[in-house]
Amino acid sequence: MLPHVDSEVGRLVSVLTHRPGKEMNRLTPSNMGELLFDDLIWLERAQAEHDAMTSLMRARGIEVLYFADLLAEALAQPGGREESLELVFTERTVGPAALDALRDFGASLAPRDLAEVLIAGLTKRELLERAPEPASTWISGMDLDDFILAPLPNHLFTRDTSSWIAGGVAVSSMRKAARRRETINQEIVYRLHPRFASKEIPFWKHGTLDGSATIEGGDILNVGNGALIVGASERTTPQGVERLAQRLFAQGAAREIIVLQIAKKRAQMHLDTILTMLDERTFTAYARLGRVRTQVIRPGSGGALEITVHEAEEMESVFAAALGVDEIRILTVPADSLTAEREQWNDGSNLLALEPGVVMAYERNAASNDFFAAQGFEVVTIPGNELGRGRGGAHCMTCPINRDSLSRH
């Protein structure tokens, strides 16, 4: 079955996740801010919570794919290790003196061991346990526990590094330096793993270098009917949205993109922290989102983009028109401002639809979950005391690879 995702709520068939691993034990009070975490994570408990989430998915017949396994299998393909090492270790990242030695070290590792290094990072101490010290001014000046290759704890949030749209995949251009190497690992999986290495799958690559045109998967809602809603946020820029639009329109992968300008702050770093879908016509939104102006991008003549602006009071009608329905619902949890802010911080709006009307959410957000249940939705709850410290819920921690298409009547 070729990958295909044309909505946020069609029955989930297969999903990409990342079980937290050694990289989480690299977080310290002094580096967690740089690595985009607000707190340290108890790894064993986080793994148990993640296992609970994936077990619930499998119990519903959903195929769960693990990123570390796919990366190891991709690296085992002919030329896989060499290609990844050429992208990770460059003169720009490690300097010319250490370059060959580090590439040789990586090539000496078994694919699964190299996959762990590419995710969990590499300290000078770990390098010296397996290889001589390179003649490098950079490495010689390091302490033993300094990182030659930084860990990537945010791989936990598989939603952000790629998005499946129709039958193709867009690999993100990440805003923060701490996450840019994730896209290299993701590209290796999609280009080399036998499950994805097909010329039939369009591959939209946005690059990892510094620049204004960034876009992250957590800002992309693939709402259905050929429409996307994309947040211009702390992590995704309007330039990045326009670049994605051009590429999707050129291949007929999308019909229109609705852009929402949202607050540029960590608590709302991605659109899916404040807006997700529960069924074909129902959204949930954080109360403080309110109604905002929308910009609708459609393909124009000669490859140009046609952009129209709609006032805040038109937001719901813009969503409905994009979905091809008469009206939509936007549910806001009726809580006091303190409870609403707490639950948004704990990803109360970050719902993953397992099928229309069935959503997965952290159990700790009781007010939100009770409200959704009272509205007739089935809420499948998961523990998140440790996983939630990374500021991401079930939607953030999953990248749908296949969903059933919706039947519209």
Buried (B, 14 or more C-beta within 10 A) or exposed (E): EEBBBBBBBBBBBBBBBBBBBBBBBBBEEEBBEEBBBEEBBBBEBBBEBBEBBBEBBEEEEBBBBBBBBBBBBBBBBEEBBEBBBBBBBBEEBBBEBBBEBBBEBBEEBEBBBBBBBBBBBBBBEBBEEEEEEBEBEEBEEBEEEEBBBBBBBBBBBBBBBBBBBBBBBBBBBBBBEBBBBBBBBBBBBBBBBEBBEEEEBBBBBBBBEEBEBBBBBBBBBBBBBBBBBBBBBBBBBBBBBBBBBBBBBEEEBBBBBBBBEBBEEEBBBBBBBBBBBBBBBBBBBBBBBEEBBBBBBBBEEEEEBEBEEBEEEBBBBBBBBBBEBEEBBBBBBEBEEEBBBBBBBBBBBBBBBBBBBBBBBBBBBEBBBEBBEEBEBEBBBBBBBBBBBBBBBBBBBBBBBBBBEBEEE
